[in-house]
Amino acid sequence: MPVVAILALDGALPFELSIPGQVFGTANDVVGGPYYDLRTCARGGRVTTAGAYGGLRIATDFDVDALADADTVVVPGHAGFLDRPDPVVVAALRSAADAGARLASVCVGAFTLAATGLLDGYPATTHWQYTGELARRHPAVRVDGDNLYIDNGALITSAGVAAGLDLCLHLVRRDVGATVAAATARRVVMPPQRAGGQSQFIEHPDPERTPSALQATLCWMEARLHEPLTLGEIARYARMSVRGLNRHFRAQTGTTPLQWLLRARVQRARLLLESTALPVEQVAAEAGFGSAASLRVHFARQTGVSPQEYRGAFRFPSEEVTARRGSAPALH
């Protein structure tokens, strides 16, 4: 029976640590199982989870050297993921890979996996808040911040927290087929495969909280998302030439004025879809897209899902408000 080893590091995030056991353990209970031998491995057979999340002391029968006997090693995130990794753990992961194990990371567990050098040259993902840091620390890794998980065969990485469920369910699908994966998903009460990527979860900063020489211009643009703003109008408000405006935007926001405007309009549409029952056509008008068709194109391009799919996943009926121009929820 294939062995799945879950690497428990000190400061482990309890939910992420439990994800592999929950998914693979549930798969064992469906028709035809068991399919996996599950083992939690920790240095000295003991681990303390992150105190900020409740702090648990866990004892296990398996030390990190047991990773060498695993067919799959799952590396959940831990609170010290930005610290220098334990050389013993790095060596154990490399030994497992040399022995033919596939290695998978959950959320910021990608930092531990990247420290082995095994991800060099491969695409990988992690929580959207830390994709930039992962790329900075490990420039040989091709960091992709959008996907919920990336499968390179023997190396698999997943995005933030709940994407670990998607990753483990994907591995069940790979190992024992779609039927068992679908049955496991039903037991765990999650979709067999979620639509879209991390982009639908990313928060973009409020211009009022973004220190910048362009702050007044950004706030002015945000207040007029529903208007057909042109580059010339933005430049006139900022008291700059169009060329100067583009240069300042590139330097301070990393993008162009019109691309920033488009992203802000998608963000406004997201908030309206979450907090109102407005028809998609009206959401498009309030957000400045002019037509529902234009909204759908740009919304899907930025979030990976349609406006309807996004509303189905994120709308909070108990917080519904009636949105009117000028009283729509503020961007955050």
C-alpha positions as CSV (number, residue, x, y, z in Angstrom):
1,M,0.0,0.0,0.0
2,P,1.5,3.4,-0.9
3,V,2.8,5.4,2.0
4,V,1.9,9.0,2.4
5,A,4.2,10.8,4.9
6,I,3.1,14.1,6.4
7,L,6.0,16.3,7.5
8,A,5.2,18.0,10.8
9,L,7.6,20.8,11.5
10,D,7.7,22.8,14.8
11,G,5.3,25.7,14.5
12,A,3.1,23.7,12.0
13,L,-0.2,25.4,11.1
14,P,-2.7,22.9,12.5
15,F,-5.3,23.1,9.7
16,E,-2.7,22.6,7.0
17,L,-1.1,19.8,9.0
18,S,-4.5,18.0,9.1
19,I,-5.4,18.4,5.5
20,P,-3.5,15.4,4.0
21,G,-4.8,13.1,6.7
22,Q,-8.4,14.3,6.2
23,V,-8.4,13.8,2.4
24,F,-6.3,10.6,2.1
25,G,-8.0,9.2,5.2
26,T,-11.4,9.9,3.8
27,A,-10.4,8.3,0.5
28,N,-9.5,5.1,2.5
29,D,-13.1,4.9,3.7
30,V,-14.8,5.0,0.3
31,V,-15.6,1.8,-1.7
32,G,-12.5,-0.2,-2.5
33,G,-10.3,1.3,0.1
34,P,-8.0,1.5,2.0
35,Y,-5.6,3.0,-0.6
36,Y,-3.0,4.7,1.6
37,D,-0.8,4.1,4.6
38,L,-0.7,7.5,6.4
39,R,2.2,8.5,8.6
40,T,3.0,11.8,10.4
41,C,6.7,12.4,10.6
42,A,8.4,14.8,13.0
43,R,11.9,15.4,14.4
44,G,12.2,13.2,17.5
45,G,8.7,12.1,17.0
46,R,7.3,15.2,18.6
47,V,6.1,18.6,17.3
48,T,4.4,21.7,18.7
49,T,2.0,23.5,16.4
50,A,1.9,27.3,16.0
51,G,0.9,28.9,19.3
52,A,-1.1,31.6,17.5
53,Y,-3.5,29.0,16.2
54,G,-4.0,27.1,19.5
55,G,-0.7,25.4,20.1
56,L,-0.9,21.6,20.2
57,R,1.7,19.1,21.2
58,I,1.7,16.1,19.0
59,A,3.5,12.8,19.4
60,T,4.1,10.4,16.5
61,D,5.8,7.1,15.9
62,F,7.8,8.4,12.9
63,D,10.9,10.6,12.8
64,V,11.9,12.5,9.7
65,D,14.1,9.6,8.5
66,A,10.9,7.7,7.8
67,L,10.4,10.1,4.8
68,A,12.8,7.9,2.9
69,D,10.3,5.0,2.9
70,A,7.4,7.2,1.6
71,D,5.8,7.2,-1.8
72,T,4.4,10.6,-1.3
73,V,5.7,13.3,1.1
74,V,3.4,16.2,1.9
75,V,5.0,19.4,3.4
76,P,2.4,21.6,5.1
77,G,3.3,25.2,6.1
78,H,4.7,26.2,9.4
79,A,5.1,29.5,11.3
80,G,8.9,29.7,10.7
81,F,8.8,29.2,7.0
82,L,10.9,32.3,6.4
83,D,13.7,31.2,8.7
84,R,16.7,29.2,7.6
85,P,15.4,25.6,7.2
86,D,16.5,22.7,9.3
87,P,19.4,21.0,7.4
88,V,18.2,17.6,8.7
89,V,14.8,18.2,7.2
90,V,16.2,19.4,3.9
91,A,18.4,16.3,3.8
92,A,15.5,14.0,4.6
93,L,13.4,15.6,1.8
94,R,16.2,15.2,-0.7
95,S,16.7,11.6,0.4
96,A,13.0,10.9,-0.1
97,A,13.1,12.4,-3.6
98,D,16.2,10.4,-4.5
99,A,14.4,7.3,-3.4
100,G,11.6,8.1,-5.9
101,A,9.0,9.8,-3.7
102,R,6.8,12.6,-5.0
103,L,7.0,15.7,-2.9
104,A,4.0,18.0,-2.4
105,S,3.7,21.3,-0.5
106,V,0.7,23.0,1.0
107,C,0.7,26.8,1.1
108,V,4.0,28.2,2.5
109,G,5.3,24.7,2.7
110,A,6.7,25.6,-0.8
111,F,9.5,27.5,1.0
112,T,10.7,24.4,2.7
113,L,10.4,22.4,-0.5
114,A,12.2,25.1,-2.5
115,A,15.1,25.1,0.1
116,T,16.0,21.6,-1.1
117,G,16.8,23.0,-4.6
118,L,14.4,20.4,-6.1
119,L,12.0,23.0,-7.4
120,D,14.7,24.8,-9.4
121,G,13.7,25.2,-13.0
122,Y,10.1,24.1,-12.3
123,P,6.9,26.2,-12.0
124,A,5.6,26.4,-8.4
125,T,3.0,28.3,-6.4
126,T,2.4,29.3,-2.8
127,H,0.0,31.6,-0.9
128,W,-0.6,34.7,-3.0
129,Q,0.8,37.0,-0.3
130,Y,4.2,35.3,-0.5
131,T,4.7,34.6,-4.2
132,G,7.0,37.6,-4.5
133,E,9.1,36.5,-1.5
134,L,9.4,33.0,-2.8
135,A,10.6,34.3,-6.2
136,R,13.1,36.6,-4.5
137,R,14.6,33.9,-2.3
138,H,14.6,31.2,-4.9
139,P,15.1,32.9,-8.3
140,A,15.6,29.6,-10.1
141,V,12.0,28.6,-9.2
142,R,9.4,29.7,-11.8
143,V,6.9,31.1,-9.4
144,D,3.3,31.3,-10.6
145,G,0.9,33.1,-8.2
146,D,-2.4,32.3,-9.8
147,N,-2.9,28.5,-9.9
148,L,-4.5,26.6,-6.9
149,Y,-1.9,23.9,-7.5
150,I,0.8,23.1,-10.0
151,D,1.7,19.4,-10.8
152,N,5.1,18.7,-12.2
153,G,4.8,15.0,-11.8
154,A,7.1,14.3,-8.8
155,L,6.9,17.8,-7.5
156,I,3.5,19.4,-6.7
157,T,2.9,22.8,-4.9
158,S,-0.4,24.3,-3.8
159,A,-1.6,27.8,-3.0
160,G,-2.9,29.1,0.3
161,V,-4.3,26.9,3.0
162,A,-7.6,25.5,1.5
163,A,-5.8,24.9,-1.8
164,G,-4.1,22.0,0.0
165,L,-7.5,20.3,-0.1
166,D,-7.5,20.7,-3.9
167,L,-4.0,19.4,-4.1
168,C,-4.6,16.3,-2.1
169,L,-7.9,15.6,-3.9
170,H,-5.9,15.9,-7.2
171,L,-3.4,13.3,-6.0
172,V,-6.2,10.9,-5.1
173,R,-7.6,11.4,-8.6
174,R,-4.1,10.7,-10.0
175,D,-3.6,7.6,-7.9
176,V,-7.0,5.8,-7.8
177,G,-9.2,7.6,-10.3
178,A,-11.9,10.2,-10.7
179,T,-14.6,8.0,-9.1
180,V,-12.8,7.6,-5.8
181,A,-11.8,11.3,-5.9
182,A,-15.4,12.4,-6.5
183,A,-16.6,10.2,-3.6
184,T,-13.9,11.6,-1.4
185,A,-14.9,15.2,-2.3
186,R,-18.5,14.5,-1.4
187,R,-17.5,13.1,2.0
188,V,-15.2,16.1,2.6
189,V,-18.1,18.4,1.3
190,M,-16.1,20.2,-1.4
191,P,-16.3,20.4,-5.1
192,P,-14.3,17.7,-7.0
193,Q,-12.4,20.6,-8.7
194,R,-12.7,24.3,-8.0
195,A,-12.9,26.8,-10.8
196,G,-10.4,29.5,-11.3
197,G,-7.2,30.3,-9.5
198,Q,-5.8,32.4,-6.6
199,S,-6.6,35.7,-8.5
200,Q,-10.2,35.5,-7.3
201,F,-9.0,35.7,-3.7
202,I,-6.3,38.4,-3.9
203,E,-6.9,41.6,-2.1
204,H,-5.7,44.8,-3.8
205,P,-4.7,47.8,-1.6
206,D,-7.0,50.7,-0.9
207,P,-5.5,53.8,-2.6
208,E,-6.1,55.8,0.6
209,R,-3.8,53.3,2.5
210,T,-1.1,53.3,-0.2
211,P,1.6,55.9,0.5
212,S,2.4,57.4,-2.9
213,A,2.9,60.7,-4.7
214,L,0.0,59.5,-6.9
215,Q,-2.3,58.9,-3.9
216,A,-4.7,61.8,-4.7
217,T,-4.9,60.8,-8.3
218,L,-5.6,57.2,-7.4
219,C,-8.4,58.2,-5.0
220,W,-9.8,60.5,-7.7
221,M,-9.8,57.7,-10.2
222,E,-11.4,55.3,-7.7
223,A,-14.2,57.8,-7.1
224,R,-14.9,57.9,-10.9
225,L,-14.7,54.2,-11.9
226,H,-18.2,54.4,-13.4
227,E,-17.0,57.2,-15.8
228,P,-15.3,56.7,-19.1
229,L,-12.0,58.1,-18.0
230,T,-9.3,58.7,-20.6
231,L,-5.6,58.8,-20.2
232,G,-5.7,62.6,-21.1
233,E,-8.2,63.3,-18.3
234,I,-6.2,61.4,-15.7
235,A,-3.0,63.3,-16.8
236,R,-4.8,66.6,-16.5
237,Y,-6.0,65.9,-13.0
238,A,-2.5,64.8,-12.0
239,R,-1.0,67.9,-13.6
240,M,1.4,65.8,-15.7
241,S,2.0,65.0,-19.3
242,V,0.7,61.7,-20.5
243,R,4.3,60.5,-20.8
244,G,5.1,61.7,-17.2
245,L,1.9,60.1,-15.9
246,N,2.8,56.7,-17.4
247,R,6.4,57.0,-16.0
248,H,5.2,57.8,-12.5
249,F,2.6,55.0,-12.6
250,R,5.1,52.5,-13.7
251,A,7.5,53.5,-10.9
252,Q,5.0,53.7,-8.1
253,T,2.3,51.0,-8.9
254,G,4.2,48.8,-11.3
255,T,1.6,49.2,-14.0
256,T,0.0,51.7,-16.4
257,P,-2.8,54.1,-15.5
258,L,-5.3,52.3,-17.7
259,Q,-4.3,48.8,-16.4
260,W,-4.7,50.1,-12.8
261,L,-8.1,51.5,-13.7
262,L,-9.1,48.2,-15.2
263,R,-8.0,46.3,-12.1
264,A,-9.8,48.7,-9.8
265,R,-13.0,48.3,-11.9
266,V,-12.8,44.5,-11.5
267,Q,-12.3,45.0,-7.8
268,R,-15.4,47.2,-7.6
269,A,-17.3,44.5,-9.5
270,R,-16.1,41.9,-7.1
271,L,-17.4,43.8,-4.1
272,L,-20.7,44.5,-5.8
273,L,-21.1,40.8,-6.6
274,E,-20.3,39.8,-3.0
275,S,-22.5,42.3,-1.3
276,T,-25.5,43.1,-3.6
277,A,-28.1,41.3,-5.7
278,L,-27.7,43.7,-8.6
279,P,-28.0,42.1,-12.0
280,V,-24.7,41.6,-13.8
281,E,-25.6,44.3,-16.3
282,Q,-26.0,46.9,-13.5
283,V,-22.8,45.7,-11.9
284,A,-21.0,46.3,-15.2
285,A,-22.4,49.8,-15.4
286,E,-21.6,50.7,-11.7
287,A,-18.0,49.4,-12.2
288,G,-17.5,51.3,-15.4
289,F,-17.4,48.5,-18.0
290,G,-20.3,49.7,-20.1
291,S,-21.6,46.3,-20.9
292,A,-22.0,42.9,-19.2
293,A,-20.0,41.3,-22.1
294,S,-17.1,43.6,-21.4
295,L,-17.3,42.8,-17.6
296,R,-17.3,39.1,-18.3
297,V,-14.2,39.2,-20.5
298,H,-12.1,41.3,-18.1
299,F,-13.4,39.7,-14.9
300,A,-12.6,36.2,-16.2
301,R,-9.2,37.4,-17.4
302,Q,-8.3,38.7,-13.9
303,T,-10.0,36.2,-11.6
304,G,-10.2,33.0,-13.7
305,V,-14.0,32.7,-13.2
306,S,-17.1,34.3,-14.5
307,P,-19.0,37.0,-12.5
308,Q,-21.8,34.5,-11.9
309,E,-19.4,31.8,-10.6
310,Y,-17.7,34.4,-8.4
311,R,-21.0,35.6,-6.9
312,G,-22.0,32.0,-6.2
313,A,-18.8,31.4,-4.3
314,F,-18.5,34.7,-2.4
315,R,-21.8,36.4,-1.9
316,F,-23.0,37.0,1.7
317,P,-26.8,37.3,1.6
318,S,-27.0,38.4,5.2
319,E,-24.9,41.5,4.4
320,E,-26.7,42.5,1.3
321,V,-27.0,46.2,0.6
322,T,-28.5,48.2,-2.1
323,A,-25.7,49.8,-4.1
324,R,-26.1,53.1,-5.8
325,R,-23.5,55.2,-7.5
326,G,-21.5,57.0,-4.8
327,S,-22.7,54.5,-2.1
328,A,-21.0,51.4,-3.4
329,P,-18.7,49.5,-0.9
330,A,-15.3,51.1,-0.6
331,L,-12.4,49.3,-2.2
332,H,-10.0,47.4,0.1
